[in-house]
């Protein structure tokens, strides 16, 4: 019988009023391949960060090889370096200390575009990548897929084309979110 190497029991992680991970439960057996699949913003990256100990759950329990590593109700939290786990990070060309708007505006400001032109172009590009309502949010407060779209929006803002006009893609820039997102602007789901 295979050993359970990772288990989530009714795990919850909130950011303000948003439940990024909402009562998620699963168990992964030794030798099993497990995939988190869902639209941008549904909590995939947050779930991985919870596993690694880079985020603390608000409720529920996380066990690694049967040992609780995060159980808020019992005040249990094992530090990331004590979990003997590794994580490959998503990384994009965004400024972590800037808002979404400021990241997308950066190349336009370098070109010394007028404030009105910058505002108009940034809003146009954010709309084209499905981030219209997130302009004032900090870039690191986004999901991994949303951060990738901020990166793409920053690249697109410096051109006269929108993302929808770009038909050639470097294979490294293809987002798995596109495979599961039915269309731009769809509401985020939950893990």
Secondary structure in CASP SS format (residue, H / E / C, confidence):
PFRMAT SS
TARGET T0000
AUTHOR 0000-0000-0000
METHOD secondary structure of the structure
MODEL  1
X C 1.00
X C 1.00
X C 1.00
X E 1.00
X E 1.00
X E 1.00
X E 1.00
X E 1.00
X E 1.00
X E 1.00
X E 1.00
X E 1.00
X E 1.00
X E 1.00
X E 1.00
X C 1.00
X C 1.00
X E 1.00
X E 1.00
X E 1.00
X E 1.00
X E 1.00
X E 1.00
X E 1.00
X E 1.00
X E 1.00
X E 1.00
X E 1.00
X E 1.00
X C 1.00
X C 1.00
X C 1.00
X C 1.00
X C 1.00
X C 1.00
X C 1.00
X C 1.00
X C 1.00
X C 1.00
X C 1.00
X C 1.00
X C 1.00
X C 1.00
X H 1.00
X H 1.00
X H 1.00
X H 1.00
X H 1.00
X H 1.00
X H 1.00
X H 1.00
X H 1.00
X C 1.00
X C 1.00
X C 1.00
X C 1.00
X C 1.00
X C 1.00
X E 1.00
X E 1.00
X E 1.00
X E 1.00
X E 1.00
X E 1.00
X C 1.00
X C 1.00
X E 1.00
X E 1.00
X E 1.00
X E 1.00
X E 1.00
X H 1.00
X H 1.00
X H 1.00
X C 1.00
X E 1.00
X E 1.00
X C 1.00
X C 1.00
X H 1.00
X H 1.00
X H 1.00
X C 1.00
X C 1.00
X C 1.00
X C 1.00
X C 1.00
X C 1.00
X C 1.00
X C 1.00
X C 1.00
X C 1.00
X C 1.00
X C 1.00
X C 1.00
X C 1.00
X C 1.00
X C 1.00
X E 1.00
X H 1.00
X H 1.00
X H 1.00
X H 1.00
X H 1.00
X H 1.00
X H 1.00
X H 1.00
X H 1.00
X H 1.00
X H 1.00
X C 1.00
X C 1.00
X C 1.00
X C 1.00
X H 1.00
X H 1.00
X H 1.00
X H 1.00
X H 1.00
X H 1.00
X H 1.00
X H 1.00
X H 1.00
X H 1.00
X H 1.00
X H 1.00
X H 1.00
X H 1.00
X C 1.00
X C 1.00
X C 1.00
X H 1.00
X H 1.00
X H 1.00
X C 1.00
X C 1.00
X C 1.00
X E 1.00
X H 1.00
X H 1.00
X H 1.00
X C 1.00
X C 1.00
X H 1.00
X H 1.00
X H 1.00
X H 1.00
X H 1.00
X H 1.00
X H 1.00
X H 1.00
X H 1.00
X H 1.00
X H 1.00
X H 1.00
X H 1.00
X H 1.00
X C 1.00
X C 1.00
X C 1.00
X C 1.00
X C 1.00
X H 1.00
X H 1.00
X H 1.00
X C 1.00
X C 1.00
X C 1.00
X C 1.00
X C 1.00
X H 1.00
X H 1.00
X H 1.00
X C 1.00
X C 1.00
X H 1.00
X H 1.00
X H 1.00
X H 1.00
X H 1.00
X C 1.00
X C 1.00
X C 1.00
X C 1.00
X C 1.00
X C 1.00
X C 1.00
X C 1.00
X C 1.00
X C 1.00
X C 1.00
END
